[in-house]
C-alpha cells in the first residue's frame, strides 16, 4: 500500500529549510566564539577548506541518498546497503541529543530578548544597569525560570512541525530566512561602525598562523570540523530527510553548492556582527560560550539607551536563527518514524512523533537547564564538566562525524557511484570526479582525524593537543 510522504512545494523552499537548519546557533553563537578560540583567520581558513572538501561532497551525498531512496536515514541506508542500516540509527539519535542542550540555549536567547525588551519599557526584569556576567549567572542558576524558557522554545518548535513539511517547515523558513538575512546585515553595519571596531575585522581577515604552531593546528581542526558538522547538520539525518522531500527536477549539484556557501557567508557575517563589537569594547574574543550572552550584553549595556534597542533586535535575530535550525533538526528525528509507519502499511501519525521527540527533548533540556552549565553540583557522566558536554559528546562529538565517516565508506567504497545517476537526473554533474575523490579518500581522512581530536577535547586521553 503506497503512502504519501511530505514534499516541498518548491526548490526555493527546500533551500530555505536546509539553509535555515544550517544557519542557527551554530553560526550566531558557536562560530564567533570558536573563531575567537581558534585564532580568527586561521580558524576561518580551515573551516573553508573543510567546507569544500568535506561539507560539499557530504551534503551532496545526503541529499542524493534521500531523494533516490525517497526515505529518511534508516530506510535510506538499508536500501543503499543493508549492512549499514545501523548508520541510519546513529544519525537518527543525533537530533535527540542536540535538542537537549539546543533548546536550553534557545531559552537563553528568549530570556535575553525579553530582558532587553524590558529595558526599552523600563520594566523590572530588564538587564540594563546590572553586571552582564552576574545577570547571566543568576539566570542560568534560577532553576524553574531557566527550565521554563527552554521548554517554551521547544514547544514553539514543535507547534511549527505539527503543521507538516510544506505548511510547517517550508512556510516558516521561506519567511524567516530572508528576514534573518536582512536583520543580520543591519547588525553587521552597526557593529562595524563602532569606534575601534576595525580591530575585530582585522582579527577575522588578517592572516595569522601562530595558532598553528606545534600541534595547535589539530585544535583548530577540531574546532572548525565540529563547527562545520554542527552548522550544516551533516550526519544528523535531517539533510537525508530533506532530500527525500525534494522534487526530482531539483538540481542537487547546484543545491549542494549553495547550502554550504550560504552557510559560510552567514557564518562570516555572524563573525562581523560579533567580533567588531567585542574588540570595540575591549572584551576577549576567546571568552568561549558566554560570548553571546555575557560579552555582547556588556557591549549593549555600554551603548546607553540605543543599546537596549540594539540588544532586543540582536537577540530577536538570534531567536529566528535558532528556531529555524531547531525545526530542521527535529524533523530529522521525526522522518524515520514516518517511514516505519509507511513500511507497515499504516498511516503516519505525525503529531504523535512530534509529541514523542518533544517529550524526550523536554527531559534533556530540563536536565541541562537545571545543571546550570555545571554550577549545580550535579553528577556528570564520564567525568565531564556539564550535562551539556555529555549530550554534545554523543551528538556532535561522536554520532555526527562517525555517521558521516561510515557514509563515505558506503558511497565511496561499498556502493561507489550509487548516487551518480540520481544527481545526473537534474544536472550535468560536472563535479563528479571531485566528489567521488573526496568521498573515497579525502573526507574519510578528515573524519578520522576529527573524531580523534573531538574525543581528545572531551577526555584529554592523548598528548595531541
HULINRA-V537274 format. One record per helix or strand. SS is the DSSP state (H for helix, E for strand). FROM is the first residue (numbers start at 1). TO is the last residue. If there is no record, write none. Layout:
ss	from	to
SS	FROM	TO
SS	FROM	TO
//
This chain:
ss	from	to
H	11	22
H	25	37
H	41	69
H	73	80
H	82	120
H	132	140
H	144	162
H	165	192
H	198	205
H	210	212
H	216	232
H	238	244
H	252	280
H	288	291
H	295	301
H	305	343
H	350	374
H	381	383
H	387	414
H	420	424
H	432	459
//
